[in-house]
Amino acid sequence: VEDEELSLVAVRDITERARAAELEARLLHSDRLATLGQMAAGVAHEVNNPAAFILSNQTDLLERIDGVMTRRTAPPMSDLRELLSDWRELLRDNQLGIERIVRISSELRRFSRADDAPVERMLIADIAEEAHRVGAHRMRHHARFELQSTQSDPITVDSGRMVQLFTYLMVNAIDAMPRGRSSANCVRVSIEQGEEGLSFKVSDTGTGMPKEKVARIFDPFFTTKGLHDGTGLGLALCADIVAFHSGTLECHST
């Protein structure tokens, strides 16, 4: 119609989309809370074990010292030697417990590290070589080291975290292999540069793991090692480092 102002109004019902977005946000929040709760429970459990062990040792030692000090007569020299021997053993055990708590605390701090760390362009082979030098004292007695790489172009990485990543993976590989077979044991790092990106593999000649353990290998505080041998945070931290670099980390075992 001439000389008449018209308006076109389009109406779209986004109620369902808004509900879906709100539900997704709630689920994400719940997932974060569940993860935080799992982490807190794990920290409490892992720290409580050595702390309770240390407390028990201290209590036992103090009771024995009080028993000696309250005697009316001087204790036999044999009793004193036994007490000193037990004291030395308890202190050594307590030292292991304290070191475990410190190790857990140190690795948890790495989880909370800020994402604004400095980055640089590097070849992954150079990072693997540096990690090998870091762990050379353990490697030389247990396995030989092999490195293969087709990477020609450097990539942007947080070199400190990447060295830490390869060090953890190599140490885990060493621990997975039987002792006394250094000539047969091998830790191999393979790096390939393809059209879709860069991939690397850290493999070992160890005994492998069943599927149920492989499924949990990146869970915080899950470990197949002994009480004083691992915290169960190393591979979880590895997954965190890879995620920081927008990558994925998988485990395959036979």
C-alpha positions as a printed Julia matrix, in Angstrom:
254×3 Matrix{Float64}:
  0.0     0.0    0.0
  1.51    3.31  -0.98
  2.46    5.81   1.72
  1.73    3.31   4.47
  4.46    2.13   6.91
  4.59   -1.62   7.39
  6.44   -3.73   9.95
  7.58   -7.33   9.67
  7.79   -9.17  12.98
  9.34  -12.64  13.26
  8.72  -14.57  16.48
 10.67  -17.66  17.44
  9.98  -19.66  20.58
 13.36  -20.35  22.24
 11.92  -21.71  25.46
 13.15  -25.25  24.82
 16.6   -24.0   23.79
 16.85  -21.89  26.97
 15.76  -24.85  29.08
 18.34  -27.07  27.39
 21.09  -24.49  27.97
 20.09  -24.13  31.62
 20.04  -27.92  32.07
 23.47  -28.22  30.44
 24.85  -25.53  32.76
 23.42  -27.32  35.79
 24.86  -30.66  34.67
 28.26  -29.07  34.09
 28.13  -27.47  37.54
 27.14  -30.79  39.11
 29.95  -32.56  37.27
 32.47  -30.02  38.54
 31.19  -30.42  42.09
 31.4   -34.21  41.78
 34.96  -33.97  40.45
 35.91  -31.58  43.25
 34.33  -33.89  45.83
 36.18  -36.89  44.4
 39.46  -34.97  44.44
 38.9   -33.76  48.02
 38.06  -37.26  49.2
 41.15  -38.61  47.49
 43.38  -35.94  49.03
 41.94  -36.6   52.49
 42.49  -40.34  52.12
 46.01  -40.11  50.7
 47.22  -37.57  53.26
 45.42  -39.21  56.21
 47.2   -42.56  55.76
 50.8   -41.33  56.24
 49.66  -38.73  58.81
 47.96  -41.39  60.95
 51.01  -43.63  60.55
 53.34  -40.84  61.73
 51.07  -40.03  64.69
 50.94  -43.68  65.74
 54.73  -43.98  65.57
 55.21  -40.82  67.62
 52.74  -41.95  70.27
 54.36  -45.38  70.58
 57.83  -43.88  70.81
 56.86  -41.32  73.47
 55.19  -44.01  75.58
 58.33  -46.14  75.48
 60.55  -43.18  76.35
 58.25  -42.29  79.28
 58.46  -45.88  80.45
 62.25  -45.74  80.51
 62.42  -42.28  82.12
 60.03  -43.16  84.97
 62.01  -46.18  86.13
 63.46  -45.89  89.61
 66.63  -47.64  88.53
 68.78  -47.07  85.47
 67.63  -49.27  82.56
 70.0   -51.96  81.28
 72.19  -50.92  78.38
 70.53  -53.57  76.21
 67.15  -51.86  76.7
 68.62  -48.51  75.68
 70.2   -50.0   72.56
 66.88  -51.59  71.61
 65.07  -48.31  72.18
 67.58  -46.38  70.05
 67.33  -48.99  67.28
 63.53  -48.82  67.27
 63.71  -45.02  67.46
 65.89  -44.91  64.36
 63.51  -47.22  62.48
 60.43  -45.21  63.49
 62.08  -41.95  62.43
 63.0   -43.48  59.08
 59.39  -44.61  58.54
 58.12  -41.18  59.57
 60.48  -39.58  57.07
 58.93  -41.69  54.29
 55.45  -40.63  55.41
 56.4   -36.94  55.43
 58.0   -37.24  51.99
 54.79  -38.79  50.67
 52.67  -35.91  52.02
 55.08  -33.37  50.5
 54.98  -35.21  47.16
 51.17  -35.21  47.12
 51.09  -31.51  48.01
 53.63  -30.67  45.32
 51.75  -32.51  42.58
 48.41  -30.99  43.63
 49.95  -27.52  43.26
 50.81  -28.39  39.67
 47.12  -29.15  39.03
 46.2   -25.61  40.11
 48.93  -23.97  38.06
 47.73  -20.97  36.02
 47.21  -21.39  32.27
 49.26  -18.3   31.37
 52.62  -20.11  31.49
 55.22  -18.95  28.93
 55.31  -20.94  25.69
 57.89  -21.42  22.98
 58.29  -23.22  19.67
 60.12  -26.53  20.01
 60.56  -29.97  18.51
 59.01  -32.72  20.63
 62.16  -34.81  20.08
 64.22  -32.15  21.9
 61.75  -32.25  24.8
 61.92  -36.05  24.96
 65.73  -35.89  24.97
 65.68  -33.4   27.84
 63.27  -35.61  29.81
 65.58  -38.55  29.15
 68.5   -36.6   30.59
 66.4   -35.79  33.67
 65.68  -39.47  34.31
 68.94  -40.89  32.92
 70.1   -42.05  36.36
 67.09  -44.38  36.58
 66.99  -45.32  32.92
 70.58  -46.53  32.54
 70.19  -49.24  35.19
 66.83  -50.59  34.02
 66.32  -50.11  30.28
 67.68  -48.74  27.05
 66.17  -45.64  25.44
 65.11  -45.31  21.8
 63.8   -42.19  20.04
 62.25  -41.97  16.57
 60.78  -38.79  15.08
 59.42  -37.56  11.75
 58.6   -34.08  13.1
 60.22  -31.33  11.01
 58.32  -28.24  12.14
 58.42  -27.02  15.76
 55.14  -26.44  17.6
 54.17  -23.97  20.33
 54.27  -25.6   23.76
 54.88  -24.94  27.43
 58.29  -26.6   27.46
 58.38  -26.99  31.25
 55.11  -28.88  31.32
 56.05  -30.99  28.32
 59.35  -32.06  29.88
 57.37  -32.93  33.01
 54.92  -34.94  30.86
 57.6   -37.01  29.17
 59.48  -37.5   32.43
 56.36  -38.91  34.11
 55.6   -41.18  31.15
 59.17  -42.5   31.0
 59.34  -43.11  34.75
 56.05  -45.02  34.59
 57.43  -47.04  31.69
 60.55  -47.9   33.7
 58.5   -48.91  36.73
 56.34  -51.19  34.56
 59.29  -53.36  33.51
 60.92  -56.17  35.54
 64.25  -55.41  37.18
 67.46  -57.15  36.19
 66.74  -57.12  32.45
 68.27  -53.8   31.41
 69.48  -55.18  28.07
 66.01  -56.54  27.18
 63.93  -53.7   28.63
 63.26  -50.76  26.32
 61.51  -47.39  26.59
 60.69  -46.15  23.1
 59.44  -42.68  22.12
 57.93  -42.4   18.62
 56.9   -39.0   17.23
 54.96  -38.61  13.99
 53.9   -35.46  12.17
 50.88  -35.94   9.92
 48.33  -33.84   8.08
 45.95  -33.82  11.06
 48.56  -32.86  13.64
 51.32  -34.27  15.78
 51.21  -37.54  17.7
 53.69  -39.27  19.97
 53.85  -42.61  21.71
 55.79  -43.68  24.8
 55.93  -47.47  24.94
 57.68  -50.05  27.09
 58.32  -53.79  27.16
 56.66  -54.3   30.53
 54.07  -56.81  31.65
 51.01  -54.74  30.73
 47.74  -54.21  32.58
 44.22  -55.69  32.47
 41.45  -53.62  30.88
 39.82  -52.65  34.2
 43.04  -50.96  35.33
 43.64  -49.28  31.96
 40.17  -47.72  32.23
 41.18  -45.96  35.49
 44.79  -45.13  34.75
 44.21  -41.37  34.46
 41.99  -41.12  37.56
 43.55  -39.02  40.35
 45.02  -41.19  43.15
 44.58  -44.46  41.26
 47.88  -46.34  41.32
 49.1   -49.89  40.85
 52.29  -49.14  42.81
 53.0   -49.68  46.48
 52.19  -47.21  49.26
 55.59  -45.51  49.19
 56.18  -45.81  45.44
 53.5   -43.6   43.91
 50.79  -41.04  44.64
 48.46  -41.87  41.76
 48.7   -38.26  40.51
 51.42  -38.59  37.87
 49.32  -39.85  34.96
 46.36  -37.66  35.96
 48.74  -34.71  35.73
 49.93  -35.97  32.32
 46.34  -35.92  31.06
 45.98  -32.37  32.39
 49.14  -31.23  30.58
 48.0   -32.77  27.28
 44.56  -31.16  27.65
 46.27  -27.79  28.24
 47.86  -28.22  24.8
 44.47  -29.1   23.23
 45.43  -32.74  22.77
 44.21  -36.14  23.93
 46.0   -38.86  25.87
 45.2   -42.56  25.6
 46.57  -45.79  27.03
 46.76  -49.12  25.22
 48.06  -52.25  26.93
 48.37  -55.93  26.07
